[in-house]
Each structure stands twice: as C-alpha cells, then as structure tokens.
Amino acid sequence: MVSDFFYPNLGGVESHIFTLSQCLIKLGHKVLVITHSYGNRVGVRYMTNGLKVYYLPLKTMHDQVVLPTLFASLSIFRNIFIRECVEIVHGHSAFSTLAHEGILIARLLGLKAVFTDHSLNGFADVSAILTNKLLEITLSGINHCICVSHTGKENTVLRAKVPANYVSVIPNATDTTLFKPDVSKRDKNKITIVALSRLVYRKGIDLLASVIPIICKKYPKVHFLIGGDGPKRIVLEQVREKEALHERVSLLGALDQSEVHETLLQGHIFLNTSLTEAYCIAIVEAAACGLQVVSTKVGGIPEVLPPNMIRMAQPNVNAIVSALDDAIDSHLKGTCMSPSACHQFIHRTYNWLDIATRTQLVYDNVKKQPNSSVGKLLRRYRTCGPIAGPFFVLIFTICHILLQFFEWLYPRHLIDIAPDYNG
Amino acid sequence: MAEQNSILNQTWTKVLYQRSTYPDNYTDPKFLEEIKRNVHFKPVDSRTAVLKSTRISTQISVTVIFWAVFLQLKEGNGSWELTYGMFSCLIVAAYVVSFRFNNILPVLKNVLLFIAVGYGCTPVLKTLTDTISTDSIYAMSVVLMLVHIGFHQYGMGGACVSPYVSLNAAICGAICLASRLQETRHAFALLALAVQAFALFPELYEALNHTPIAFTILTAGAFVCMVSISTVSASLFLISIFCVNIIFPLCFVWAQQYKNNIYGPWDEAMVFNR
C-alpha cells in the first residue's frame, strides 16, 4: 500500500488503508505500507499483526503530500520492492503524489498496480485540469482501479479516461464491533442531533449554521452536538452567540477516534450537510450506532443507505429543515428503525472482511493479467495527449534508464530479502 | 466474523447496500446516464462576435491616434494641431451631446484646475525620464500601451481585466512619451490628449452604448494618421484591425463546437443564501 496519508495522520483514507491491510494479513497475505515521514517518525515501524510501515524521508510540500520529483524516490522504491518481494502495488487517493510515484515506478519495474480513488473531483478550474491529467497518466498504465461508489466510478472514468470495465466499485466499510448502539447513553428528555465533520466549506457548515436556529426555535427539546474543528468554526460560534443558544448547541472541538463513538452514542439523529461526498463513512458509522440519518443528497450518498434508514434533502436550508422535521417526528412517534436493526444491517452489508475478500478478487484478477513490456507501457502513456503524452514518455524513459543503472549499481541478487514477521 | 450477504439480486441497481450477481467491475448500460453537457452554454453567432469585437478595435484605434499625434509632435510638422483639435472637438461635442450638462460650472472649474495644475507640473514630468535612453522609453511605452489594451474593461469579467491597471499603464506610457518632447506646451498638450483619450473616452463610449459609428470614425481617423506617417504602418494597422475584428471572432465562433463542460451528480453543490 502506498499513500501519503497514513498514521499518525487520522482520517478516512488512513483508517481505510490500515483496516484493509489488517484484513488482508488475516486472509494470509503479506502487506506493507509505504508513506512519508511525519516529523521524527522516520524509517521502519511495525504495527499490529506485523504490518510493516516504511516512513520514507521525503520532503513534503503543502497539504501533507510529498514533492513529486519521481527521480528522488526511484532508488528507494526499487530497493523496498525488491527486498520485500512485492508483487502488487496498491496506491490510495488521487491527491497523494507518493501513490502516483509508487505506481509509476512499480509499473516500470514490471510489477502489477492497483489504485483506489476515494474522492470526487471537478473539471472546471485549472487545478482540476492539471490533477486530472496527472491521474490520466498514472491510470493509463494501471492494471485495475477501485472506486468507493458508483458515482465515484463515473467521476473517475470521466476524469482519467479509464475503460469502465477496468474500474471496480468496492465501498468502504466500518468496524461494527466498535460502533455498537447503546440506548442507555441517550438523554431521554432531549432530542440530540449530532454533526461530526471537519468544519470546512466543503462539508456545508454554512447550511448547518442556517439550520440550527430554525430547528432550535421550532423544537424546544432539541439539542445539537457538533464535533470537529476547522476554519468554519467561527460561523457556528457566531450563530450560537447571536441566537443565545449556548445551552442548546455544544461545540466539542476536534475529537479523537475513540471519542467519536462516545459522541455518536449520545445522539438520536445524525445530520450531514456535505456539499460533495464520494462515499460518506460518517453516516455509515452513525447508522451502525443506531442513529437516524439526515443528509444532503449529493455525490455518492444516495447509494450508501436504503431509504428507510436515511432521509435525504437537496442542499438548501428549507429542504434540510423539512427532512429534520420528518426525522424528529418519526422519532417522537417511534416509527423509526430500531438501533439494533440498523446496527445489524450495517454489520451485514459493510463489514471489512467482505470488502477485503472483494479486494482480494481484484488482486487475483490483476495477477492473471499478462506482464507488459516497458515498450508497450510507454506506448500506452503516449496516448494520453498530444503534449502530455510525449513529455511523460520522455520522463519515464529516463526513469527506465536510471532503473537499469541502479540494476548495475545495486544488482538485484545482492539485495537482502527482508525476513517476514509472520514467517 | 464475516456474515456474507447471501441475498444477491439478479438485477443490478446503482446502490452499494445491495449486492447483485454481477461482478464488481460490471458497467451497466445506464452508466453515465446522469451526465449533462454544456448546460449554461449560450452559443454566440458570428455577427454578434464581430460586432462586439469593435469595442477592442476602437480602443486600439484610440491608442494609435494618440501615438500618431505624438509622432507628429516629435517631428514638429504643423499637422498635429489639426489632429489634436479634431479629436478634442469630437470628444467635447460627444460629451455635451450625451451628458447634456445642466450645471456647467463645476465641470468648467475641474477643467480649469486640470489645465492649471497640469501645465504647472509638466516641466517636472518632462524631466522624470531624463536618465533613460530613448530606445528604452519607446520600448516601455509600447509595452505599457499593450498592457493598457490588454487589461481594458471590454464588458466581461476575467483574470486579466482590471480598469485600474489599464488606465495607469496608459497614463504612464503617455508620460514616458511626453518626456521626449522638446517644448513644455507640446508635452502638456500630449498629456491632456492622454487624459481625454484614456480616461474620458471610455466613459463616453460606454454612455454611447458602444455604437459602431464611433468605431468607424475612429478607425478611419487612425488609418488616415497612419497613412500620413508611412505605408508600412498603415498596412500593419489595417492587418491588425482585420485580425482583431474579423479573424479572431470567427475563430472563436468556430472553436465553440469543442466546448465540453461536464456536469453530473459528482459536482459540488451550490449553496444559495435563502
């Protein structure tokens, strides 16, 4: 697994990589993770069940991703792939330059490559055009691609011009042994609405700030629990001050992974106001804890939960308020699905072992694909565009020559094979 | 503990919570059904494009007339008074016609103030660029005038539209050129012309709703000026006006067929304030 985003960073992609690796180890595979160094955390570390993590000493630029030089990381990637007898390289997240580099170098070394795209991206602005072109380059040599939702698949196919049968849809999963409902933790005298996300524009915090005063005025028993931090926190604090809702709106700040579960247990309804979302893991976690879900109907969210577990609204204030009205009404009347039934459904549908098995199927298919020579690979890259194609073919030819040079300087048979933790 | 979802649908649905017998990389015929292309696109026809591009040509003509007056001033032949006089009268007449001053007094006061202060400051402005060589001055003025034309407000927003930059560049270019003139009154005349052409004229043009009449008068005037300087300059001017007015708009209209704005369920939602 190659990605910029891994522990000690905490987030969706990071926990996805970690949990998927653990499940694959349980299925009997050897998994290692390559990421960049985080402060003092450089070198090789071992995590649970012998998951080996390489923290590479590469320079990061803004947004916690490495500077994409390709040549700087060439020899270290080659060394790691040979030492660990890597067969398949799996890159995560289109925003991770390290994943792109890892995949490109792996293909030049003749290894198989898989890529998972976790997010949706637009087409209109300059940054989107450049990122999509880079993604197209990387994915033109890939063996297979995984997206987390059908909308994500459509988006990736359009952005990177990948043939649609090369893209599998395998959703994210959640640890249902951790996210269990506990009705005793809920306050019976109040209706608690929970909203947990980074407080940024993309997550629709402006919508949330407009909805809070309306709902608080309408239902005197409602109480809001808002977790997470970010630049839009000030907007929520302003609303709280203006409407004097200090007792009814609690801003919990940034939460640890362990505190997320505790906070979810206190809620009756989970509110998600994102403006765009490929696959919202937050609503799955909330549903696993037995909360009713109210969300904006954007991106891949309509595909995640069945209509009896989620109420969706168009991304405007009136629609969200009316959906919340429905949810509160249903809670008061007791017509909503019971927390244990919600939990059972999530446990059956989104469990990690199932996801890992489907990913294993992808790996099996990929292994069956024939090896392609470097020439054929370069011809595939050439088709990426009239300017980008030849330019990148030139860069990759230089990489290939450098790899041959390293083959002479540090021959393959002289590199020690690393011992297996479990073997 | 893995409980397999043993209920598999025979039909494929675009949901993640219900698996079907189809493999994960199955692509339904309804794939990309919700894509919409060019939703907000209003195509522009050739006639509109050519007509609207006269705005740019007018600005180019004004700049060329200004440059021609400078050249005539520099060479010292008497015809500059004629050109200058005609241009000023045109501007003043058009102003009076379009704005119909009720209160002529404050306007006259402003004009007198400008003449007094401007004439007083002109010697200072003239000596500003004494240490710079003439060739650099000419090169700088050309670049500044191009910046003026490039950044001018032609009725659309964009990254490179800034009326402030445009006006500043034009006045700066005018000062550069004025400093190369011999007599103070010539320099002041040029600066007054610069203010008329670059500061007052755009507003006037806006008030006249960008009539093609202004375009024809000014282009004809600029052409006549260029002819009096040399045939090369006149032909270059004609070629550039032809390109800007006819060739580029037609290229734009032709390129519209390649417009491919993609919209779909993956787009970030637009939040409108209630």
Interface residues (C-beta under 8 A of the other chain):
Chain A: L120 N121 G122 F123 A124 H144 S149 H150 T151 G152 E154 N155 V157 L158 A164 N165 Y166 V167 S168 V169 I170 P171 R202 G204 D206 L207 S210 L275 T276 A278 Y279 T296 V298 G299 G300 P302 E303 V304 L305 P306 P315 N316 V317 N318 F345 H347 R348 T349 Y350 N351 L353 D354 T357 R358 L361 V362
Chain B: M1 A2 E3 Q4 N5 K14 V15 L16 Y17 Q18 P23 D24 N25 Y26 T27 F31 L32 E34 I35 N261 I262 G264 P265 W266 D267 E268 A269 M270 V271 F272 R274
